[in-house]
């Protein structure tokens, strides 16, 4: 099979030499017969998997030692594109010598990395990464047949990105833990959407049940709702320790400031016949919170209102609420 029959144009340059060699001269293409399995004292497993998106199908042959569950030999037949041939050839090689349980842990990412010429350069172009997914799925089919279980037994999570084998739960967790706000950040952290990009948004190479754009929007909405609820709960209880000042609503921020002033500042001012009130709270472009106050009573004419007293008020608010608070008397 010549390379021009497999792929064409400049895309050929994006394939590793390893992939090109396996396309033209696969090492493990073939079949294992029942007679051969019997002669070698192993159990023959024949599993099929087809990928409609690529128009491909692959058949995997395993010869398994039932005493150790170890795969003695592996062969394949592939019908379709050159990338699927190279991926299946690599997959078969990776299976040999492993137990069935170990083989199930082989992913399409492992297959792709094994086909690289150098560790940092992908073996196939992104739009062909999905072809290696068959290698992962046919292994599950073979393992399920050997163990007498459903292939879904080996899939405990909803997979969003088939190319990188990234689950819905992982994506949501990463968004929350790292406060991610863009799809590009999700890709950076998880590799989801880095290859064929079908999972990024509708209209890609394959139709997907879940898309990164939707997952991001839904998870961010959940996070914002949870933050608002936490602020509301804190406002009702009068406790703000569990909510950062920056995440509070403006009303919550004003109440938090009033609470600190009432507890730690106002009593001090009233001892000298003074008092103060909050006039406004504004946030500038740099993320600083300017608290505008007005002194009352004895404090209104006190010289320290612009120095010592002012610094004391600002320091208390910064220590208790946020270092980004500035107090400005009017």
PyMOL commands that set and color helices and strands:
alter all, ss='L'
color gray80, all
select helices_A, chain A and resi 3-6+9-14+17-24+34-40+82-95+100-104+108-114+126-147+151-154+168-178+183-190+212-237+245-247+250-271+298-301+303-306+308-320
alter helices_A, ss='H'
color red, helices_A
select strands_A, chain A and resi 43-51+56-65+70-79+159-161+166-167+274-283+289-297+325-329
alter strands_A, ss='S'
color yellow, strands_A
deselect
rebuild
show_as cartoon
